[in-house]
Amino acid sequence: MQYWTPNKNIFDFEYANNITLEECQKRQIDVHFGWELIKVAKDNNGEKYGVFKNVDTGKIIEKEFNQLVAHPPAKPH
């Protein structure tokens, strides 16, 4: 399992962020900070992949996946 986010942390509250990162490490969940999902597509063989952009460097990468749960950016009303 992997967690990708364009943010520099999971939570703004440092204690909650640290506890969550510890749990991710225990459960072998790879956490990738600073990557924004910009596109989801399929290749010629029907394999799905996400296109990610590094928010600091602008580098673009493609990452294959079987299942994806994406949450669009949201702000409070």
C-alpha positions as CSV (number, residue, x, y, z in Angstrom):
1,M,0.0,0.0,0.0
2,Q,1.2,3.5,-0.7
3,Y,0.1,7.0,0.3
4,W,0.9,9.9,-2.1
5,T,0.3,13.5,-1.3
6,P,1.4,16.9,-2.6
7,N,1.7,18.1,1.0
8,K,4.8,18.0,3.2
9,N,2.9,16.1,6.0
10,I,-0.3,14.2,6.6
11,F,-1.6,16.4,9.4
12,D,-0.7,19.9,10.4
13,F,-0.8,18.8,14.0
14,E,2.7,17.5,14.6
15,Y,1.8,14.9,17.2
16,A,-0.9,13.4,15.1
17,N,1.4,13.4,12.1
18,N,4.2,11.6,13.9
19,I,1.9,8.9,15.3
20,T,0.4,8.4,11.9
21,L,3.8,8.1,10.2
22,E,4.9,5.6,12.9
23,E,1.8,3.5,12.2
24,C,2.4,3.7,8.4
25,Q,5.9,2.4,9.0
26,K,4.7,-0.5,11.3
27,R,2.2,-1.5,8.6
28,Q,4.7,-1.1,5.8
29,I,2.7,1.7,4.1
30,D,5.0,3.7,1.8
31,V,4.4,7.4,2.2
32,H,5.4,9.8,-0.7
33,F,5.3,13.5,0.2
34,G,5.4,16.3,-2.4
35,W,3.8,14.4,-5.3
36,E,0.7,15.8,-6.9
37,L,-1.5,13.4,-9.0
38,I,-2.1,15.2,-12.3
39,K,-3.6,12.5,-14.5
40,V,-4.9,8.9,-14.4
41,A,-4.6,7.0,-17.7
42,K,-4.3,3.5,-19.4
43,D,-1.5,2.3,-21.6
44,N,-2.0,0.3,-24.8
45,N,-2.3,-2.9,-22.8
46,G,-5.1,-1.5,-20.6
47,E,-2.8,-1.1,-17.6
48,K,-3.7,1.8,-15.4
49,Y,-1.2,4.4,-14.2
50,G,-1.1,7.7,-12.4
51,V,1.0,10.6,-13.6
52,F,2.6,12.5,-10.6
53,K,4.4,15.9,-10.5
54,N,6.9,16.7,-7.8
55,V,5.7,20.0,-6.3
56,D,9.3,21.2,-5.6
57,T,11.2,20.1,-8.7
58,G,8.4,19.8,-11.4
59,K,9.7,16.3,-12.2
60,I,7.0,14.0,-13.8
61,I,6.8,10.3,-13.1
62,E,4.3,7.5,-14.0
63,K,3.3,4.9,-11.4
64,E,1.2,1.8,-12.3
65,F,-1.6,0.8,-10.0
66,N,-4.3,-1.8,-9.6
67,Q,-6.6,0.2,-7.3
68,L,-6.6,3.9,-6.5
69,V,-8.5,6.0,-4.0
70,A,-8.2,9.7,-4.8
71,H,-9.4,12.7,-2.9
72,P,-9.6,15.9,-4.8
73,P,-8.4,19.1,-3.1
74,A,-11.0,20.5,-0.7
75,K,-11.3,23.6,1.4
76,P,-13.7,24.5,4.2
77,H,-16.8,26.4,3.2
